[in-house]
Amino acid sequence: MMTKLENGAWVVVADGEKALFLHNETDGDDPHLTVFREEEQDNPPNREQKTHKAGRMPDTGQGQRSALDDTDWHELEKERFAEDLADILYKQAHKGKIKSLVIVASPNVLGVLRDAYHKTVADKVVHEIPKTLTNHPIEDIEDIVMSDLAAA
């Protein structure tokens, strides 16, 4: 397993609404990550996306009704964003732009990404970190990635 972040490696930091594409400009001993792309989606809370309260259906008892689960539109958008991210990574890997890839994503997004990866992308992934770091400073992301790689 890789213990250093090689020159030219990509680090993608994502949650369900934002993704930062970082590039390592230096060697693995002292990495310097720079942001070269950012993707973001507007995903309002579920209460602002749903149109009405949850439905009800007749139950087996006389005059009884059960509530139905309503769709969580906010969570669906997060999954859609992760699938779109996997598509972006596929297009870049297919063009030969990705040498090696470290994915840092919230556990839920990481799960969706794993399912959505094309083999071309999966072959480039050298490490995954199940953490939400999209709002951290780049220096902190560098430290966390290096620490996690060293522990692998």
Backbone as CSV, one residue per row, in Angstrom:
resi,resn,N_x,N_y,N_z,CA_x,CA_y,CA_z,C_x,C_y,C_z
1,MET,0.838,-1.190,0.000,0.000,0.000,0.000,0.880,1.248,0.000
2,MET,0.387,2.280,-0.611,1.121,3.542,-0.732,1.224,4.250,0.627
3,THR,2.418,4.726,0.972,2.584,5.452,2.222,2.932,6.912,1.994
4,LYS,3.169,7.288,0.738,3.471,8.685,0.407,2.582,9.140,-0.731
5,LEU,2.337,10.412,-0.759,1.540,11.010,-1.820,2.482,11.441,-2.931
6,GLU,2.479,10.724,-4.034,3.437,11.006,-5.099,3.131,12.316,-5.816
7,ASN,4.131,12.831,-6.489,3.974,14.040,-7.279,2.932,13.788,-8.360
8,GLY,2.002,14.732,-8.509,0.963,14.601,-9.523,-0.277,13.862,-9.068
9,ALA,-0.237,13.305,-7.861,-1.409,12.581,-7.361,-2.582,13.536,-7.170
10,TRP,-3.772,13.022,-7.388,-4.989,13.781,-7.122,-5.527,13.382,-5.764
11,VAL,-6.048,14.368,-5.047,-6.786,14.125,-3.812,-8.148,14.771,-4.012
12,VAL,-9.194,13.974,-3.930,-10.550,14.505,-4.058,-11.194,14.457,-2.683
13,VAL,-11.613,15.634,-2.216,-12.243,15.777,-0.905,-13.700,16.110,-1.162
14,ALA,-14.610,15.260,-0.671,-16.020,15.448,-1.013,-16.949,15.130,0.148
15,ASP,-18.080,15.810,0.121,-19.221,15.419,0.940,-20.395,15.350,-0.029
16,GLY,-21.587,15.374,0.428,-22.724,15.225,-0.472,-23.096,16.469,-1.251
17,GLU,-22.391,17.574,-0.997,-22.763,18.825,-1.650,-21.595,19.579,-2.266
18,LYS,-20.373,19.184,-1.920,-19.204,19.918,-2.376,-18.055,18.942,-2.618
19,ALA,-17.265,19.239,-3.645,-16.078,18.423,-3.923,-14.925,19.346,-4.300
20,LEU,-13.774,19.099,-3.691,-12.551,19.823,-4.021,-11.608,18.857,-4.718
21,PHE,-11.071,19.277,-5.855,-10.094,18.485,-6.577,-8.737,19.122,-6.310
22,LEU,-7.856,18.353,-5.676,-6.537,18.850,-5.297,-5.464,18.070,-6.060
23,HIS,-4.368,18.737,-6.298,-3.254,18.154,-7.041,-2.002,18.316,-6.204
24,ASN,-1.207,17.254,-6.039,0.042,17.358,-5.297,1.120,17.905,-6.224
25,GLU,1.628,19.078,-5.875,2.616,19.777,-6.712,4.059,19.391,-6.393
26,THR,4.276,18.708,-5.268,5.643,18.378,-4.849,5.785,16.876,-4.630
27,ASP,6.805,16.489,-3.869,7.037,15.065,-3.630,6.240,14.558,-2.429
28,GLY,6.388,13.277,-2.168,5.655,12.643,-1.090,6.149,12.986,0.296
29,ASP,7.384,13.474,0.419,7.922,13.812,1.729,7.321,15.106,2.269
30,ASP,7.049,16.029,1.392,6.493,17.314,1.803,5.452,17.759,0.768
31,PRO,4.255,17.146,0.813,3.264,17.440,-0.215,2.737,18.879,-0.138
32,HIS,2.396,19.389,-1.292,1.769,20.707,-1.380,0.556,20.552,-2.297
33,LEU,-0.617,20.556,-1.678,-1.851,20.371,-2.442,-2.409,21.716,-2.879
34,THR,-2.819,21.780,-4.136,-3.469,22.986,-4.646,-4.825,22.600,-5.232
35,VAL,-5.794,23.461,-5.029,-7.135,23.236,-5.569,-7.118,23.636,-7.042
36,PHE,-7.538,22.721,-7.920,-7.613,23.071,-9.336,-9.034,22.994,-9.868
37,ARG,-9.951,22.478,-9.065,-11.350,22.419,-9.483,-12.222,22.292,-8.251
38,GLU,-13.406,22.862,-8.338,-14.361,22.762,-7.247,-15.740,22.543,-7.841
39,GLU,-16.452,21.585,-7.303,-17.827,21.313,-7.721,-18.714,21.522,-6.498
40,GLU,-19.852,22.147,-6.721,-20.768,22.377,-5.610,-22.185,22.314,-6.142
41,GLN,-23.075,21.819,-5.312,-24.481,21.796,-5.702,-25.309,22.473,-4.631
42,ASP,-26.353,23.121,-5.061,-27.289,23.737,-4.134,-28.273,22.651,-3.715
43,ASN,-28.235,22.271,-2.452,-29.089,21.197,-1.954,-29.772,21.667,-0.677
44,PRO,-30.935,22.348,-0.828,-31.618,22.836,0.365,-32.083,21.685,1.259
45,PRO,-32.384,21.981,2.529,-32.861,20.931,3.433,-34.106,20.249,2.866
46,ASN,-34.340,19.019,3.297,-35.468,18.237,2.808,-36.795,18.983,2.989
47,ARG,-36.972,19.673,4.107,-38.243,20.363,4.376,-38.559,21.415,3.315
48,GLU,-37.508,21.942,2.665,-37.723,22.936,1.624,-37.914,22.302,0.247
49,GLN,-37.653,21.011,0.137,-37.774,20.348,-1.159,-39.060,19.543,-1.308
50,LYS,-39.599,19.067,-0.189,-40.803,18.247,-0.320,-42.020,19.131,-0.508
51,THR,-43.026,18.567,-1.128,-44.176,19.372,-1.506,-45.341,19.271,-0.531
52,HIS,-45.409,18.210,0.253,-46.529,18.025,1.165,-46.142,17.067,2.275
53,LYS,-47.033,16.899,3.238,-46.722,15.970,4.319,-46.852,14.533,3.839
54,ALA,-46.291,13.628,4.606,-46.288,12.217,4.232,-47.708,11.695,4.073
55,GLY,-47.894,10.765,3.141,-49.212,10.198,2.895,-49.596,9.169,3.941
56,ARG,-50.861,8.736,3.851,-51.368,7.716,4.761,-52.077,6.653,3.932
57,MET,-52.111,5.444,4.469,-52.807,4.370,3.767,-53.666,3.591,4.756
58,PRO,-54.739,2.985,4.269,-55.593,2.205,5.165,-54.806,1.044,5.769
59,ASP,-55.080,0.768,7.034,-54.432,-0.341,7.729,-55.422,-1.493,7.831
60,THR,-54.988,-2.613,8.395,-55.853,-3.792,8.460,-57.007,-3.628,9.443
61,GLY,-56.859,-2.815,10.473,-57.913,-2.643,11.473,-58.990,-1.674,11.014
62,GLN,-60.158,-1.760,11.664,-61.290,-0.886,11.353,-60.921,0.571,11.593
63,GLY,-60.945,1.395,10.552,-60.709,2.828,10.683,-59.270,3.211,11.006
64,GLN,-58.357,2.280,10.893,-56.955,2.597,11.191,-56.213,2.952,9.908
65,ARG,-55.259,3.892,10.054,-54.432,4.286,8.910,-52.983,4.382,9.356
66,SER,-52.071,4.059,8.461,-50.635,4.118,8.752,-49.991,5.202,7.905
67,ALA,-49.008,5.872,8.497,-48.261,6.893,7.757,-47.259,6.214,6.831
68,LEU,-47.032,6.823,5.695,-46.026,6.337,4.748,-44.768,7.184,4.883
69,ASP,-43.624,6.565,4.706,-42.378,7.326,4.709,-42.350,8.239,3.499
70,ASP,-41.935,9.452,3.717,-41.794,10.390,2.612,-40.375,10.289,2.064
71,THR,-40.214,10.601,0.817,-38.900,10.582,0.181,-38.023,11.671,0.781
72,ASP,-36.783,11.336,1.104,-35.840,12.335,1.602,-35.080,12.887,0.398
73,TRP,-35.580,13.989,-0.149,-35.024,14.576,-1.357,-33.603,15.069,-1.135
74,HIS,-33.315,15.536,0.072,-31.976,16.029,0.394,-30.946,14.903,0.257
75,GLU,-31.268,13.743,0.816,-30.359,12.597,0.735,-30.232,12.091,-0.697
76,LEU,-31.339,12.102,-1.435,-31.276,11.682,-2.838,-30.340,12.574,-3.643
77,GLU,-30.377,13.872,-3.382,-29.488,14.803,-4.089,-28.030,14.550,-3.731
78,LYS,-27.759,14.192,-2.467,-26.389,13.869,-2.068,-25.874,12.653,-2.838
79,GLU,-26.732,11.642,-2.968,-26.336,10.449,-3.720,-26.119,10.797,-5.189
80,ARG,-26.997,11.616,-5.748,-26.864,12.023,-7.145,-25.556,12.792,-7.352
81,PHE,-25.210,13.652,-6.386,-23.969,14.415,-6.472,-22.764,13.470,-6.484
82,ALA,-22.787,12.452,-5.618,-21.682,11.480,-5.572,-21.588,10.711,-6.887
83,GLU,-22.720,10.369,-7.480,-22.697,9.670,-8.766,-22.145,10.579,-9.866
84,ASP,-22.513,11.866,-9.818,-21.962,12.825,-10.784,-20.454,12.960,-10.612
85,LEU,-20.005,12.942,-9.362,-18.575,13.022,-9.067,-17.840,11.804,-9.651
86,ALA,-18.425,10.630,-9.493,-17.827,9.419,-10.059,-17.723,9.537,-11.581
87,ASP,-18.711,10.172,-12.202,-18.699,10.366,-13.646,-17.583,11.334,-14.060
88,ILE,-17.407,12.409,-13.299,-16.321,13.369,-13.573,-14.969,12.657,-13.476
89,LEU,-14.800,11.851,-12.430,-13.545,11.120,-12.251,-13.307,10.146,-13.398
90,TYR,-14.362,9.500,-13.860,-14.213,8.572,-14.987,-13.726,9.315,-16.234
91,LYS,-14.346,10.448,-16.521,-13.955,11.212,-17.719,-12.493,11.650,-17.641
92,GLN,-12.054,12.073,-16.456,-10.666,12.514,-16.290,-9.694,11.333,-16.354
93,ALA,-10.056,10.215,-15.755,-9.197,9.021,-15.805,-9.117,8.491,-17.231
94,HIS,-10.232,8.533,-17.935,-10.271,8.054,-19.320,-9.373,8.909,-20.227
95,LYS,-9.252,10.195,-19.904,-8.375,11.096,-20.665,-6.913,10.940,-20.262
96,GLY,-6.639,10.129,-19.229,-5.277,9.910,-18.770,-4.760,10.995,-17.839
97,LYS,-5.643,11.783,-17.264,-5.220,12.893,-16.414,-4.916,12.472,-14.976
98,ILE,-5.386,11.308,-14.562,-5.194,10.862,-13.179,-4.154,9.749,-13.131
99,LYS,-3.032,10.009,-12.424,-2.011,8.980,-12.207,-2.396,8.114,-11.016
100,SER,-2.667,8.787,-9.904,-3.102,8.097,-8.692,-4.104,9.003,-7.990
101,LEU,-4.970,8.387,-7.192,-6.104,9.115,-6.629,-6.328,8.722,-5.178
102,VAL,-6.438,9.734,-4.321,-6.829,9.526,-2.933,-8.203,10.166,-2.778
103,ILE,-9.152,9.417,-2.244,-10.507,9.924,-2.028,-10.708,10.149,-0.539
104,VAL,-11.112,11.371,-0.192,-11.459,11.712,1.186,-12.919,12.128,1.142
105,ALA,-13.796,11.313,1.726,-15.224,11.609,1.635,-15.952,11.113,2.869
106,SER,-17.096,11.736,3.127,-17.924,11.273,4.233,-18.276,9.806,3.966
107,PRO,-18.467,9.011,5.015,-18.712,7.576,4.821,-19.848,7.262,3.843
108,ASN,-20.960,7.996,3.922,-22.080,7.729,3.017,-21.696,8.009,1.568
109,VAL,-21.042,9.135,1.335,-20.633,9.505,-0.019,-19.598,8.508,-0.535
110,LEU,-18.686,8.091,0.326,-17.672,7.115,-0.068,-18.329,5.813,-0.526
111,GLY,-19.368,5.391,0.174,-20.097,4.181,-0.217,-20.737,4.312,-1.590
112,VAL,-21.376,5.456,-1.845,-22.001,5.687,-3.152,-20.933,5.747,-4.238
113,LEU,-19.815,6.437,-3.941,-18.727,6.526,-4.920,-18.190,5.145,-5.284
114,ARG,-17.964,4.311,-4.273,-17.437,2.961,-4.536,-18.351,2.193,-5.487
115,ASP,-19.661,2.320,-5.257,-20.623,1.624,-6.115,-20.644,2.205,-7.526
116,ALA,-20.355,3.510,-7.640,-20.471,4.193,-8.929,-19.159,4.255,-9.715
117,TYR,-18.030,3.946,-9.068,-16.743,3.996,-9.769,-16.757,3.109,-11.007
118,HIS,-16.178,3.587,-12.054,-15.881,2.753,-13.214,-14.550,2.064,-12.899
119,LYS,-14.290,0.929,-13.510,-13.039,0.203,-13.242,-11.815,1.074,-13.513
120,THR,-11.900,1.945,-14.521,-10.794,2.842,-14.846,-10.436,3.715,-13.646
121,VAL,-11.448,4.186,-12.923,-11.219,5.020,-11.738,-10.763,4.160,-10.573
122,ALA,-11.449,3.050,-10.354,-11.113,2.171,-9.230,-9.647,1.745,-9.281
123,ASP,-9.119,1.543,-10.483,-7.717,1.147,-10.627,-6.754,2.262,-10.225
124,LYS,-7.204,3.517,-10.250,-6.358,4.668,-9.896,-6.399,4.988,-8.399
125,VAL,-7.434,4.504,-7.701,-7.590,4.809,-6.271,-6.539,4.048,-5.473
126,VAL,-5.683,4.818,-4.782,-4.631,4.206,-3.981,-4.965,4.227,-2.487
127,HIS,-5.922,5.103,-2.116,-6.284,5.186,-0.700,-7.617,5.896,-0.554
128,GLU,-8.399,5.475,0.443,-9.669,6.125,0.761,-9.676,6.499,2.236
129,ILE,-10.184,7.686,2.522,-10.266,8.154,3.902,-11.715,8.539,4.180
130,PRO,-12.395,7.821,5.079,-13.806,8.102,5.355,-13.995,9.256,6.354
131,LYS,-13.738,10.465,5.902,-13.881,11.652,6.754,-14.470,12.796,5.938
132,THR,-15.156,13.694,6.617,-15.693,14.888,5.968,-14.737,16.042,6.238
133,LEU,-14.021,16.474,5.204,-13.005,17.517,5.364,-13.214,18.694,4.409
134,THR,-14.367,18.786,3.759,-14.555,19.809,2.726,-14.428,21.233,3.243
135,ASN,-14.672,21.463,4.514,-14.574,22.823,5.045,-13.295,23.064,5.845
136,HIS,-12.337,22.152,5.722,-11.055,22.313,6.407,-10.083,23.096,5.521
137,PRO,-9.148,23.809,6.143,-8.094,24.470,5.353,-7.237,23.417,4.641
138,ILE,-6.673,23.795,3.510,-5.868,22.869,2.702,-4.705,22.294,3.509
139,GLU,-4.078,23.129,4.356,-2.949,22.639,5.173,-3.398,21.505,6.089
140,ASP,-4.599,21.620,6.665,-5.115,20.556,7.532,-5.404,19.295,6.720
141,ILE,-5.934,19.471,5.519,-6.214,18.320,4.659,-4.905,17.605,4.320
142,GLU,-3.860,18.372,3.998,-2.538,17.771,3.723,-2.083,16.924,4.906
143,ASP,-2.158,17.499,6.111,-1.702,16.796,7.319,-2.502,15.514,7.564
144,ILE,-3.818,15.603,7.409,-4.675,14.440,7.669,-4.416,13.347,6.632
145,VAL,-4.283,13.728,5.370,-4.020,12.741,4.316,-2.672,12.071,4.555
146,MET,-1.647,12.852,4.847,-0.319,12.276,5.077,-0.311,11.344,6.292
147,SER,-0.975,11.769,7.355,-1.040,10.955,8.565,-1.770,9.637,8.292
148,ASP,-2.859,9.719,7.559,-3.647,8.525,7.245,-2.864,7.584,6.316
149,LEU,-2.158,8.148,5.336,-1.342,7.328,4.440,-0.202,6.637,5.200
150,ALA,0.401,7.355,6.127,1.513,6.792,6.897,1.036,5.642,7.783
151,ALA,-0.208,5.726,8.266,-0.755,4.701,9.131,-1.244,3.477,8.363
152,ALA,-1.401,3.637,7.036,-1.944,2.528,6.217,-0.931,1.411,6.039
